């Protein structure tokens, strides 16, 4: 998954980073609030004076200001709740549940044509339900919220409310809350339906028959069976069953007691409750347990000798090896468990039971590090000659998010991780590696480009010997740097005890490419430590919470617009705000490209915007000019540019006030199988709350100024 | 009053609606079993534009088109630029999903299928490093094209594209060594379950499952396109008829060639070449309608030339010496200045004189129709007929030889298909294949011996078929073989130079290559 803006810890996001390079959101909020406050005071005065004349205007103005603190702070939860219930009833009357029906209908027909040949069906399914829910709910939220107040005012039904002892602030808040609750209810139903749809829709299994598998022999003996599963859900999985990996069919506890017995073992006389004391004549002890249990494996239907104690008596038994458990190859982002059984009577046939899909729905919890690159030049032996950069090489891709390192040179990609503790990583560093491979010449087509990975202590410089791996692109490869690794002096050392990780839990992971002339490409988020996975169901809920936050945001905006605009206009304005909010980044780049063209052209290629401001763009369309060609200099084009600068200056300031809908990346995290960080949800909640706060206060003043309510 | 006026207005509007409904009915009444329907329905029928005429109907596609309220063009544009962005960002999952949406929105826009099918099979597949991943993308591209064919069953252009991609991508790419066997063994491609086959319900559903070689499948698809045109279901449109009809036989040749490259020197390969020669000849004998309105056969080129020359000779024989007489007379009719300019040495002429001389020359040219007109009155009608015959054959000959020698290279492939079947050439091919293999296995002495034998045999073949050397393709192939032999010689020669032995039998070929052009016939 491409992560261009890493999620900051909430504390840093709120109060700024320790190096104070950027002010925190908290200060930003206060700055904007202060500006709005001063601006509001001023505009309010002007409006009031214009409407009522200087004397009465000022009097009214001061009255409103006097009442404001009481109205804004002294709201009664009971009245707000009452108004919220009214809003909910209204929404129900307006048949918002039709949206739910629409969503169900869409779901019903979706599975027919949901990218049936995709390599990542889970991504597509999740993306689809989440996008459908968002795209259906946003207009519903806008329509219900934007039309409510204006219609009440038009029909004079608002007087049934304002004649009661209700504050204007409560009207605004009641509506925002009421409509938000309705939206949440709908979303809850959609979420439940989506979950069932996604999980059931992708549920499948395969069959394996004996004909599907071909034996592979070595010196006349079968070593493994290779083949494919049946074709279900438009795909197959590769199968590789090792002939010498069959076990007797029973389960054993850590104390050596037999807990479950399969049929073939039961036929041989084994009972649950027997305690195994020796395998193949060798005693089973606490220390050698794992090793001896591995010794149970062997060719199918061969026998293994067990010594047992049953009811205090010693028994020797011979049990046949009849069962094997393995996995299919990964395809379309998942694999299946295979349990192969060979029956004792018919030696030629085996039955293969294939389990449900595994690994399709994940919520990986990545621990990201920071990435830097070592340059390809320098003396390998002398660290003083090395240079480090933020970026590697660009191999000519427009999308320069990833940069590349050249093989068989000093070039390396280095990730620095914090908080690496033996408690978190007891078996070594579990990592996901998702790199790109670029060949500058074809080389051997059937041989992968090879890379190396090692760990290094950032303080002492002590490092482990390099492990070799095959570069495989466009897949997330699980890798592990074991707890015990080889040092440069060929000693087996412990990651934690022998100083490859600093006492405060920092370490560096170095990746380099070993094939001369070939390249590996990577970005910071491509390699991360992964100690655990979170619950997919919880992540799914978090994903819908992300949508929920967007719905609340839109509702608040639409209610606010409806306090001073008619229904259709506030709907239009809400939609515009959402549309602009979804393209805020592009708009900001567009504004920069007009206001400061030289600086904008220094941006990386895929972030550059061409074609100028709106007038210039229209001019280019009329004359059928290419967006990158230079405009000829004439009084007309100069005038166009000046007008564009003025327009873009206004747009730039408006953009500051827009909610950034692009930041709601929960959907992306969920569909690509990553745990949605709580930090992200909390920060988005803060954003939404501050928008609600602003709309609440502004809405109150506007409603108050309309003298609908006292 | 007000109420009444309102009511009156309603009546008037209702009447207007009824009146307007009538032309609407005439225009857009749908066709039924019993009637041809309104004007639009009949036009659709006439130009074969109705959904059912074009291919299979897909409810999802139709509902998606309806859901865009006629803005499917704009939606497609938006999705197209999104697809480009996903491709730049290497987000293949979303790229696939976007393609699916585009094709659902514009299912009858051939270029969408063609462009994106090619995009996936050729451009996206190479983004992957592992050849197995590449293969999967290639097949995805093919399946996309097949979906396109499902919606546009009667569109030979799309079918021919698929045919060409199957041939080229599997049989000619760098990975062909892996792709060809993978493709042949891909049971999900050749015999997909009915519900997964994009072609279920179309006329292409029953492709023989046992044919699994990419060239033969390519040939089968080319034949389908040819059948559509031959059967009058689709028109030739802007396609070149000579290419359309040559391709099935050409794929058979490619099939035989690839068997050779795979090292399968057995009866199957010999049969493949025999079949190729037969099909190529049948193609040469097939009358093909040219854009000039007459039919020609490529095998007829020599005959056309003969007929043309015969007509010329017969025309000349009617009144021998007439041509010369007419020419002299025309020279005599020239003005003084013109004659002077003509007589002058071309290098000494001034610009004006050159112009004069050119004009004079064109005046003195005697055209055959003038000649015929000037013959004796008794013979004139015969002469005119002969002149017409000459012009007719001359035109046919010109077009036919153009296609034969430049567009199709007919003679070379005919020759090749015939010679490849011979024991001698089969032996050369096998020797070269074995020599390459020995070289790769570092068995230098054996490799050298095999190369020597192979080139000696080549000499014999070239002595019997010198016309082979007239072909650039052939010489290019031969050069590659000689280059490999040079590589081997680097390891044989003591000074590590790629010098060939003095008795190398194909030195003349080498000279020809270094002079930069094949021998002209």
Interface residues (C-beta under 8 A of the other chain):
Chain A: X2 X109 X112 X113 X115 X116 X117 X118 X119 X120 X123 X124 X127 X231 X234 X236 X397 X398 X399 X401 X436 X437 X439 X442 X445 X446 X448 X449 X471 X472 X473 X474 X606
Chain B: X60 X63 X88 X89 X90 X91 X92 X93 X94 X96 X97 X100 X104 X128 X129 X130 X131 X133 X136 X140 X143 X174 X175 X177 X178 X188 X192 X193 X196
